[in-house]
Amino acid sequence: MQLGTTLRLGQSGPVQLEPDLWDLAVFFVGWSAGWLLLSRTRPLPAVVPIRRPVPIAVVVPARDEADVLADLLEPLVDQLRSGDELVVVDDHSADETAAVAARCGARVVASAPLPPGWLGKPHACWTGANATTAANLVFIDADVRPAPDLLDRLRVTLRADAVVSVQPWHATVRFTEQASVLCNVVALMGSGAFSVLGDRIETTVAFGPVLAVPRATYERVGGHADARIRQMHTEDIGLAQAVGRSQLFTGRPDTTFRMYPLGLRQTVRGWTRSIATGARSTRWWLAVATLAWIWSLAGGWLATPIVYPLSALQVWVLGRRAASIHPATAIAYPIAVAVLIVVFVRSAVAVVLRREVEWKGRRVDAR
């Protein structure tokens, strides 16, 4: 965008500032794209009476999660039905993860030494799947705070030809967590499932925090042991692509997570692992539309300052669909835009240059 404020002389002589119509048009294209890309949230369907519930096996891959694990397991134990299984795979934790899991009523399975060609989370998920027998599999990250009926809602939503996945609502506490809110928004936008087109878009992406799949389907595609999936830090996307279809839902308001509570450094590292890889799995036209929206946020207020309140309002509304957001964060949204750009550039550089990133004491290929 060129600077879009022009100087004109009014009839009475004083100089007046008028916005450039071209810049306004470009801004409104991107701004409108934002509303279309995240036009709705989509919670899991409400529970219907279940006479003979099909058993599910809940697998929780956990590495150094002692501080948060109880907040996941205690609500899950209350949701288990006859035949259900709850397994925590202790992925070589250095803290009390195993003890906390056992105390909360989960069966603890120790992950074997990491074989060559595997990443930690896919291996932990595969270990947990092999340690269970129920007809359906549900993989849940340790930092998720589940709805009181999450398992039953997943149980009735599962279908043989798709992966069911839920992106929890991001509960932010510190300002450094709020600064990454646009990363959450972009993750929802890029899937296409929450756009104005809705179910008319067939998706093959998924969200790692909550993922469910029938065991027969999982085994048919090779599960996490598939030669490609076992090496992916975005193993959720890999599994959805292997199955060929996914059904995506949002967790708001009752299934939440707190992603990176330790500060900005952890936030940047965490998103660097995945955001560029996720962009590579996004349909090109969704990626273009998302880029147009980001461009409206990044350049619109610089080219035409009069549009600043419109973008702040949009960040507030769309941000609340993905995460908890303070009004001050929306007002100061250029900071969140800067964080998003830094994270994406770091992630893209790591992918293009085939660099490794560090996560939980392990080196991970950014691809």
Secondary structure, 3 states (H helix, E strand, C coil): CCCCEEEEECCCCCEEEEECHHHHHHHHHHHHHHHHHCCCCCCCCCCCCCCCCCCEEEEEEECCCCCCHHHHHHHHHCCCCCCCEEEEEECCCCCCHHHHHHHCCCEEEECCCCCCCCCHHHHHHHHHHHCCCCCEEEEECCCEECCCCHHHHHHHHCCCCCEEEEECEECCCCHHHHCCHHHHHHHHHHHCCCCCCHHHCCECCCCCCEEEEEHHHHHHCCHHHCCCHHHCCCHHHHHHHHHCCEEEEECCCCCEECCCCCCHHHHHHHHHCCHHHHHHCCCHHHHHHHHHHHHHHHHHHHHCHHHHHHHHHHHHHHHHHHECCCHHHHHCHHHHHHHHHHHHHHHHHHHHCCCEEEECCEEEECC
